[in-house]
Amino acid sequence: MAVPERGARERMVFSAAQLIRRDGVAATGMREVAAHADAPRGSLQHYFPGGKEQLVNEAVEWAGRYAANRVARFLAALPEPTPSGLFAEMVRQWTDEYESVGFAGGCPVAAATVDCAESTASTRAAVAEAFATWTAPVARALTDMRVPEERAAALATLMVSALEGAIVMARAERDVRPLTTVARELGPLLDAAMIQDG
């Protein structure tokens, strides 16, 4: 997740997402976020009067948008888009990261769900919205690939859920095997949902 030039506020949201994906919400402190973002500590209160909860929620929202925006890039990488090809690209983002820099980072949306969904209503709403923001373009892409609309949303949920579970297992095992397994095993099921010509 490369960071382009951003203002202090945007850098802090981005940094919060990066620290949450590595350490979880509980272990991510406001001071660490300011230091990671190379932002003055005093700016935290200015930009995030709602404190850590606001910052976490905005980081989760950013992560949902980031994942949603990646869908178009994944599709562009495919010479002929198929549901299995899209899912393989979604998985490849993680296998590439884990094989090149290790297993330190996971999904910030999943981390916030685990840490806060039961205890913080606003964060539970933010993570639910982030997942919806991510699954919507996946479902639209499937519909564009001739998957019936009534199945596209369910399959998008399956794809995101399988990916999230595989990320957690890959981090636990320090092995990309769960990721490559879900891509291989779900691929035929996803492609079978396409309406065939003729």
N, C-alpha and C positions, 0 to 999 in steps of 0.2 A: 504494500500500500504506500506508494511514493507520495510525498507531500510537495505540491507546487507552492509557489509564493503565496502566502496568505497573511492577513492581518492578525493581530494578537488574539482576538476572539476566536477566529477560525482555527488558528494554531492550537488553542487550548482545547477546543472541541475535538480536533483531530488527535491531539496528544492523549486526551482522556480515552478515546476509543482504542488507541494503541496500548495504553497501560492496562485498560480493562481486559483487552483480549489476551494479554500476557499474565496478569496477576489477579484478575477478578475485581469486582467493585469494592469489596471490603478492604482490600490491600492497596487500593489506589487512593492516595491522599491528594488533597488540593495543592499542597506544596510541591509534590512530585509532578503534578500536571503542569504547574507554572514553570518549574525547572525544565521539564521535557520540552515545553513549548517555547522556552527562552523568552518568557513573558514576565513582567513585573508582578510580584505576588499581590500587590494592591489592586491590580486590574481584575482579579478574580471576583471580588465583591462588586466591582463596577459592572462587569459583564454578566455575572451570574448572581443576582441578588437573592435568588432562591437557593443558593449554596450548592453543595455537592449533588443534591437530588436533581436540581435543574441541569447541572453540567452532565451528569450521567444520562439523563433523559435526552439531552441534545446530542450526546455522543452516540447513543443508540439510534436516534433518528438519522444521524449522519451515516451510520453503518448500514441502515436499511436502504438509504438512497444509493450509497456506494454499490451495494450488491445488486440493486435494481438496474443501475446504469451499466454494470458489467455485462448484463444479459445481451445487450446490443453488440458489445465487443466480441462476446463469445460467438454470436451468430455470424458476425462478419468474418471470423476466422475459419468458418466452415465453407468449403466449396459448394456443397449441397446440404443445406440444413436438414437435419433429422432430429427427432427427440433424443435418440441415443447420443448423437453427436453433440447436441447442446449439453446434455448431462455430463458427457465426458469432458467437455471444456470447463464446466463448473467444477468438476473434480480436479482437473489438471491444475487449476489455479493453486489448489492446496498441496497436491503432490509436488509441484514445482517448488513451492515455498519450503515445504518440509525437507525435500532432498537438497536444497541449496543452503538454507540457513538454520535448519533444525526445527524442533517441535515446540518452541517456546510459546507461540501465539495460537490462539483459537479464534472463535467468532465472538466479537464483543456483545452481540445480541444474545447469544446463548449464555455467555457469562453473566450478563445482567439478569437474565431470566432466572438462572440458578440462584444468584445472590439476593435478588430483590422482589421477584414476582409475588411472593406471598406477603412480604412485609411492607412494601411501598406501592400503593395503588397507582400513583402516577407513572412509576417505572414499569409496572405490569402493563399499563395501557400503552406506554411507549414501545415496549418490546412487541406487543401484539400488533401495533401499527407498523413497526419495522418489518416484521415477518410478512404482513399483508402487502407492504410496499415492494418487497422482494418477490413474493410469489406471483403478483399480478402480471409483471412483464413475462415471467416464465409461462404462465397460462396463455397469454396473448400469443407468444411465440409458438406454443404448441398448436393453438387454433390456426395460426398461419401455415402450419405444417400439416393441415388437414386432420388434426385430432378433433373429434366432435366437441363442441363447446361445453357440453354437459360433463365431459370427462376431463377436459383440460385443467380445470381448477383443482380437481382431485389429484391428478397426476403431478401438477406443480407442487402441491402440498407433499406428495410422496417424495418427489425429487429433493426438495429442501430438507425435509425431515431425515431422509436417508443420508444426505450430505452432512447435516449437522451431527447425526449419530456417528458417522464414520470419522468425522474430525475429532470428536471426543475420544473414540477408540484408538485412532492413530496416535494422538498425543499420549494416551496411557501406555500404549505398546511401543512407542517410539519407532513406529513402522508404518509405511504407507499402505500396507496390505488391506486394511478395512476400506480405504478409499478406492483402491483398484478393484476390490471385490464388488462394492456396490455399483460401480460403473459397469463392470462386466455383466453382473447378474440382472440389473434393472434395464440395461440397454434393449434386449429383445422385447421385454414387456412394453416398454415405452414405444418402440417402433411399431409393435403390433396394434397399437391404438389408432394408427393413422388409417384414414379411409383410403382404400386402394382404388386406383383408376380402373374403370371398366367393370 
